[in-house]
């Protein structure tokens, strides 16, 4: 099988590429001329330079491909120019799916996000059918991913064989940027976590999440979406596990929401608007954190053969990778 993959130079995409390679797939990887290619330097794969905003080049690159994994996304909780994020996440998805339709690609696996789910404040686990609208999306990242997911469903209704996967919060090695989740680990290792807020995430092993993408290719139903999740953990529980792995102290002070919101205002104003750098604490991140993003992956378990595994091993690999690559 010849598989076309976007986002292979990134965190989750590099894991998907490696799992595909391990299973014997031929790989054609879309890379931008400016991409940091360290994550794919040791892969036996064809690399083609292109941009999702250039439909002609993408259609040409898809020639002969049986499967398409669209993992690439602009994953940031703060951007100076939101329009660029919508171009990448929404219009890039639209042009790629149209190119796949023209080239007759057998199946597309589109990587969405758990951020598009509907979360409640009463602790109910979200699933693929939880009520949600665009108005529920906080911030440009969540809105753009929600809109891109709708583009995928529209393509499915028009005849493109698309399966959508919704990873929760991947954790593991090769998080080059790092992602907002990886930054939690880095900040903990740098002892920049004097306090925590009462929020929660579902963490998933990045390698297992990549395997879930292949399960979606093989067993998923066209036009359906599947949550690929691991363990539901509060932020405090995540920090406690990092403390057990590293021997570093876990913070004991819980920061009230109003103080977290004030910190977000200050950091976004000073660091973001005045200094022009990405702030560590953003208003969107604080607002998102008011609801614990806890989910169930029961649908993926039933239909894909997905299995949830403990994330301690992935947390340890993440710690070791950041330490071994000069982030700390």
Secondary structure, DSSP 8 states (H G I E B T S, - for coil): -EEEEESTTSHHHHHHHHHHHHTT-EEEEEE-TT---GGGTT---EEEE--TT-HHHHHHHTTT-SEEEE------S--S-HHHHHIIIIIHHHHHHHHHHHHT-SEEEEE--GGGS---SS---B-TTS---GGG--HHHHHHHHHHHHHHHHHHHTT--EEEEEE-EEESS---S--HHHHHHHHHHTT--SEE-S-EEEEEEHHHHHHHHHHHHHH--TT-EEEE--EEEEHHHHHHHHHHHH------EE--HHHHHHHHHHHIIIIIIIT-S--SS-HHHHHHTTS---B--HHHHHHH------SHHHHHHHHHHHHHTT--
